[in-house]
Amino acid sequence: MKLRHALIVILCVFFPCEALCESWSQFETGSIANINSIAIEGNVIWCATDNGVMRVDPDYNTVRKYYEIDGLNDNTVNLAIVDNQGNKWFSFAEPGPRGDDQVGHGIVRFDSNTWTKYPEISTYPGEVVLFFFSDSLNRIWITSGFAEHHSSFDYKEITLFSDNQWYYYSPENSGLRSNRVAAMAEEKDGVLWFGYNSWVGVTRFDGENWFTYTTENSGLYDDHSWTIAIDTSNKKWIGSVYGVSCFNDTTWTTYNWDNSNLLFVEVMKLKAGTNNDIWLLYYNKKDIAHFNGETWENFDKEALGIGDDMIRDIAVAEDGSLWLGCENGLYRFDGQKGVKWVHVSDESIEPIENTLLQNHPNPFNASTTISFTLPGVNYVTLDIFNLAGHRVERLVDKYMNMGFHSVVWDAAGYSSGIYIYRLKAGDLTDTGRMMLVK
């Protein structure tokens, strides 16, 4: 087995004195510095960092890095999201002339094949994307402004990108209470919730009507609502500088120092788990908490095994594992693994063999993504067959470079059923099965 330009050290480390540590894995990221944001695509992790974008696939132990030369607007990437069509969106914020300010470079969309750049995202050139959200209609909501200091932001406007058109929202033309939108979440029926980096409450929008809940007209505990999550039972969780409020559409419940075992009341991020649970990142960026449906459990940096590392973002993958994006690495908690994986690389970790991966999503409706890795330059064909053995489409027919590749199959014109995809690359011939359901 060979790895070019990379050294992978795999250490099995068990901590019998700390059950939690037995369940954490660390992915050290080599030349990738400061993970600013994490986005989830199934179980694949996309990281926005101060030195490009990193894609981590823990199921196949592959890491791929992207830089400005690959299609990014800039190498300083501050935010990442994935829409429900599998498009990856990234925004950029490089240090400004003063050193403590920032200059924006728009956003970019990556469909796993093509990078599409949007250099300007507002009426104010040079604005930084301060918040990013994709709803179920694949509309991209953007809060932008100027980063005057690392912790001081001049919010300007809320931009909606839909069907290649830009729309601008403000309190003057909508039911939003402030331009300082810092959080969004979506219910199963498409109802949107907006939180603010301001003491104005939390806003609900059902597509026609806007309504803002405040401490005066509801049981909301604090009007500063800068993080929101909606769990699998549709309860709304709102985090603020004074604790957490939970709303089940009838009753408000508050969690703070007085009535729970939360370590601190200042909440930085809330993320919904896959089993009616909630993960919380405290504002100190070193401790997290988990709500299992009944009680909160706290994990400090010693229990997490992150040392003095600072947590910048948290995310929950499709398999329920929790990911921490830190200044010096990427950590995963899945509740059972006791293996610490350490990756050290100057540039990137390259695949060691031809690999055809399972398409995602599967089953699927209309489109799906087929991914594979190549250890070197090869002539590649990727074909789709029906169960009768007839080839219905050829997706790839060309030389391709070494690395990780993804191809989207648009099956809108085909009927429901099972299809076979076949990859030929050098000495490899491999197939997979997928189901189209309409």
Protein Blocks (a to p, Z undefined) as FASTA:
>chain_A
ZZehiacdddddddfklmklmmcccddehjaghifbdcdehjaccdddfebcddddfkno
pacdddfklopabfbdfbdcddfkopacdddddddfkopaccdebjaddehlaccddfbf
cfbehiacfbdcddfkopacddddddfbfkbccdfbdcddeehiacdddfklmcbfbfkb
cbdcddfkopacddddddebjaddehjaccdddfklmcbfbfcdfbccddfkopacdddf
ebccddehlaccdddfklmccfbfbdfbdcddfeopacdddfklpaccddehjaccdddf
klnonojaccfbdcddfkopacdddfkbccddehlaccdcddddfkbccdfbdcdddddd
dddehiacdddddfbdcddddddddfkopafbdfbdcdddeddddddddfklpccddddd
dddehjbccdddddddZZ
